[in-house]
């Protein structure tokens, strides 16, 4: 007779259970809250060891295994955990969010129901200037006096569009058509479920300083207020090896190795060979994004490239 596997209880994380259903506010009228979850730190370890029950390993061993798995990019064990969230988010941020196609999603439909009567509004000191060297980013803040004017214009516009939308509904226009002029600042709601591996990828991109501030605010709440409570050992490893880490490409490593050997001429020659160093007609180097990213990595280590001297 085959031996029977022992009955296993459902994993529970008390620190996450404490906030189930609790709304964490984001922006002026958005929120994130945990609806449900599956798995915990131990589930990642269990999947990696292909074992049952609590096992015989110490907690310190479990932490070490989790750190090894994440450090060496073993992904499947992290897919054994999943998180289900209920979110309210402006549609412009949601457009970026939904590009992460590894989630299961159900969103409020404005064909079936009236659009949420809330739109994100921008405080006078929160208007940002278009970045010069980044077409999809911002850099610095608009003068607050101008910001006050922009905020007033924004409120008038949003109120006017909502009045038009409500008027269409009152006159019997179909919801699917009445909604077509709603702005991207309108809030939407969704249930969003993702496994831990893909969630960490989402957070590594959307918590990054280069991400748009609005979605970065959501990602930060998800990461630091929710995931850190749910899987603390995984979160620690994620911050150490992914989010807070610096990665060097093969080319960067070759240049860095030459610098470490004190052979600055060779480092310069390699940089020229791979196209990093092209002189502009006005003097100095032409802008090269990969070179600039390498320089930023060196700056974080209190170092400078030889072509910067």
VEXKOL-532309 format. One record per residue (C-alpha): residue number from 1; x, y, z. Coordinates in steps of 0.5 Angstrom, whole numbers, plus 500, padded with zeros to 3 digits. Example, Ala and Ser with C-alpha at 12.3 -4.5 7.8 and 13.67 -1.06 7.14 Angstrom:
<rs>
{r 1,{525,491,516}};
{r 2,{527,498,514}};
</rs>
This chain:
<rs>
{r 1,{500,500,500}};
{r 2,{503,507,498}};
{r 3,{504,511,504}};
{r 4,{499,517,505}};
{r 5,{502,524,504}};
{r 6,{501,528,511}};
{r 7,{495,533,511}};
{r 8,{498,540,510}};
{r 9,{495,547,513}};
{r 10,{494,553,508}};
{r 11,{500,558,509}};
{r 12,{498,564,513}};
{r 13,{503,570,514}};
{r 14,{500,574,520}};
{r 15,{503,580,518}};
{r 16,{500,580,512}};
{r 17,{493,578,515}};
{r 18,{493,584,519}};
{r 19,{492,588,513}};
{r 20,{487,584,509}};
{r 21,{482,589,506}};
{r 22,{486,595,509}};
{r 23,{486,600,504}};
{r 24,{493,604,503}};
{r 25,{492,611,500}};
{r 26,{495,613,493}};
{r 27,{495,619,490}};
{r 28,{489,624,492}};
{r 29,{484,618,491}};
{r 30,{487,612,489}};
{r 31,{488,606,493}};
{r 32,{491,599,494}};
{r 33,{489,593,498}};
{r 34,{490,586,499}};
{r 35,{484,581,497}};
{r 36,{488,575,498}};
{r 37,{495,571,497}};
{r 38,{497,564,496}};
{r 39,{504,562,499}};
{r 40,{510,565,503}};
{r 41,{517,565,504}};
{r 42,{517,557,506}};
{r 43,{513,556,500}};
{r 44,{519,558,496}};
{r 45,{523,554,499}};
{r 46,{519,548,499}};
{r 47,{518,548,492}};
{r 48,{526,549,491}};
{r 49,{527,543,495}};
{r 50,{521,539,492}};
{r 51,{519,537,499}};
{r 52,{513,537,504}};
{r 53,{511,540,510}};
{r 54,{516,544,514}};
{r 55,{522,540,513}};
{r 56,{528,539,517}};
{r 57,{532,546,515}};
{r 58,{533,552,520}};
{r 59,{530,558,518}};
{r 60,{537,561,517}};
{r 61,{538,556,511}};
{r 62,{531,557,508}};
{r 63,{534,565,508}};
{r 64,{540,563,505}};
{r 65,{537,558,500}};
{r 66,{532,564,498}};
{r 67,{538,569,497}};
{r 68,{541,564,493}};
{r 69,{535,563,488}};
{r 70,{534,570,487}};
{r 71,{541,571,486}};
{r 72,{542,566,481}};
{r 73,{535,568,477}};
{r 74,{532,561,479}};
{r 75,{525,563,478}};
{r 76,{520,557,478}};
{r 77,{520,557,486}};
{r 78,{517,564,486}};
{r 79,{512,563,481}};
{r 80,{509,558,487}};
{r 81,{506,564,491}};
{r 82,{501,569,488}};
{r 83,{498,576,491}};
{r 84,{491,579,489}};
{r 85,{490,586,490}};
{r 86,{484,591,489}};
{r 87,{487,597,486}};
{r 88,{484,604,484}};
{r 89,{488,608,479}};
{r 90,{488,613,474}};
{r 91,{487,611,467}};
{r 92,{494,614,465}};
{r 93,{498,610,470}};
{r 94,{493,604,469}};
{r 95,{495,604,461}};
{r 96,{503,603,464}};
{r 97,{501,598,469}};
{r 98,{497,593,464}};
{r 99,{503,593,460}};
{r 100,{505,587,465}};
{r 101,{501,582,461}};
{r 102,{503,576,466}};
{r 103,{497,578,471}};
{r 104,{490,576,471}};
{r 105,{486,582,471}};
{r 106,{479,584,471}};
{r 107,{477,591,471}};
{r 108,{471,596,472}};
{r 109,{467,596,465}};
{r 110,{464,603,463}};
{r 111,{460,599,458}};
{r 112,{456,596,464}};
{r 113,{457,601,470}};
{r 114,{458,609,470}};
{r 115,{465,611,470}};
{r 116,{468,613,477}};
{r 117,{466,620,479}};
{r 118,{473,621,481}};
{r 119,{479,624,477}};
{r 120,{486,625,479}};
{r 121,{488,632,481}};
{r 122,{495,635,481}};
{r 123,{497,640,486}};
{r 124,{500,647,484}};
{r 125,{507,644,487}};
{r 126,{507,638,483}};
{r 127,{507,640,476}};
{r 128,{513,637,472}};
{r 129,{518,640,467}};
{r 130,{519,635,461}};
{r 131,{526,632,461}};
{r 132,{531,635,456}};
{r 133,{535,628,455}};
{r 134,{529,623,456}};
{r 135,{523,624,451}};
{r 136,{518,620,456}};
{r 137,{521,623,463}};
{r 138,{520,629,467}};
{r 139,{526,633,470}};
{r 140,{524,638,476}};
{r 141,{518,642,478}};
{r 142,{514,648,474}};
{r 143,{514,654,478}};
{r 144,{509,654,483}};
{r 145,{505,661,481}};
{r 146,{504,657,474}};
{r 147,{502,651,477}};
{r 148,{497,654,481}};
{r 149,{494,657,474}};
{r 150,{495,650,471}};
{r 151,{491,646,477}};
{r 152,{485,651,476}};
{r 153,{485,650,469}};
{r 154,{485,642,470}};
{r 155,{479,643,475}};
{r 156,{475,647,470}};
{r 157,{476,642,465}};
{r 158,{475,636,469}};
{r 159,{469,639,472}};
{r 160,{466,641,465}};
{r 161,{468,634,462}};
{r 162,{464,630,468}};
{r 163,{458,635,467}};
{r 164,{458,633,459}};
{r 165,{459,625,461}};
{r 166,{453,626,466}};
{r 167,{449,630,461}};
{r 168,{449,624,456}};
{r 169,{447,619,461}};
{r 170,{441,623,463}};
{r 171,{439,624,456}};
{r 172,{439,616,454}};
{r 173,{446,616,451}};
{r 174,{449,609,451}};
{r 175,{454,608,457}};
{r 176,{459,605,452}};
{r 177,{459,611,447}};
{r 178,{458,617,453}};
{r 179,{464,615,456}};
{r 180,{469,616,450}};
{r 181,{471,623,452}};
{r 182,{473,622,459}};
{r 183,{480,624,460}};
{r 184,{486,619,462}};
{r 185,{486,622,469}};
{r 186,{479,618,471}};
{r 187,{480,613,476}};
{r 188,{479,606,474}};
{r 189,{478,600,479}};
{r 190,{481,593,478}};
{r 191,{483,586,481}};
{r 192,{490,584,479}};
{r 193,{493,578,481}};
{r 194,{500,576,479}};
{r 195,{505,571,482}};
{r 196,{511,573,486}};
{r 197,{516,572,480}};
{r 198,{513,577,476}};
{r 199,{511,581,481}};
{r 200,{518,582,483}};
{r 201,{519,584,476}};
{r 202,{514,589,476}};
{r 203,{516,592,482}};
{r 204,{524,593,479}};
{r 205,{521,597,473}};
{r 206,{516,601,477}};
{r 207,{519,603,483}};
{r 208,{525,605,479}};
{r 209,{527,612,479}};
{r 210,{526,613,472}};
{r 211,{519,610,472}};
{r 212,{513,616,472}};
{r 213,{512,618,479}};
{r 214,{504,616,479}};
{r 215,{505,609,478}};
{r 216,{512,609,482}};
{r 217,{508,611,488}};
{r 218,{503,605,487}};
{r 219,{509,600,486}};
{r 220,{512,603,492}};
{r 221,{506,602,497}};
{r 222,{505,595,494}};
{r 223,{513,593,495}};
{r 224,{514,596,502}};
{r 225,{507,596,505}};
{r 226,{505,589,502}};
{r 227,{510,585,499}};
{r 228,{515,586,505}};
{r 229,{510,584,510}};
{r 230,{508,578,506}};
{r 231,{515,575,504}};
{r 232,{520,578,508}};
{r 233,{526,574,506}};
{r 234,{524,574,499}};
{r 235,{524,582,499}};
{r 236,{530,582,503}};
{r 237,{534,578,497}};
{r 238,{530,582,492}};
{r 239,{533,589,495}};
{r 240,{540,586,495}};
{r 241,{540,583,489}};
{r 242,{535,586,484}};
{r 243,{533,593,486}};
{r 244,{539,596,490}};
{r 245,{544,592,486}};
{r 246,{548,595,480}};
{r 247,{549,590,474}};
{r 248,{555,591,469}};
{r 249,{555,588,462}};
{r 250,{560,584,459}};
{r 251,{563,591,455}};
{r 252,{562,595,462}};
{r 253,{566,589,465}};
{r 254,{572,589,460}};
{r 255,{572,597,461}};
{r 256,{572,597,468}};
{r 257,{577,591,469}};
{r 258,{582,595,465}};
{r 259,{581,601,469}};
{r 260,{582,597,475}};
{r 261,{589,594,472}};
{r 262,{591,602,472}};
{r 263,{591,601,464}};
{r 264,{587,607,463}};
{r 265,{589,608,455}};
{r 266,{586,601,454}};
{r 267,{580,603,457}};
{r 268,{579,609,453}};
{r 269,{581,605,447}};
{r 270,{576,600,448}};
{r 271,{571,605,450}};
{r 272,{572,608,443}};
{r 273,{572,601,439}};
{r 274,{565,600,442}};
{r 275,{562,607,440}};
{r 276,{562,610,447}};
{r 277,{567,616,445}};
{r 278,{565,620,439}};
{r 279,{567,627,439}};
{r 280,{562,633,437}};
{r 281,{564,639,433}};
{r 282,{563,643,439}};
{r 283,{568,639,443}};
{r 284,{567,634,448}};
{r 285,{563,627,447}};
{r 286,{557,626,443}};
{r 287,{551,624,448}};
{r 288,{551,616,448}};
{r 289,{546,613,453}};
{r 290,{550,607,455}};
{r 291,{556,611,456}};
{r 292,{552,615,461}};
{r 293,{549,609,464}};
{r 294,{556,607,466}};
{r 295,{558,613,468}};
{r 296,{552,613,473}};
{r 297,{554,606,476}};
{r 298,{561,609,477}};
{r 299,{559,615,480}};
{r 300,{555,611,485}};
{r 301,{562,607,487}};
{r 302,{565,614,488}};
{r 303,{569,613,481}};
{r 304,{570,616,475}};
{r 305,{572,614,468}};
{r 306,{578,616,464}};
{r 307,{575,620,459}};
{r 308,{571,624,465}};
{r 309,{578,627,467}};
</rs>
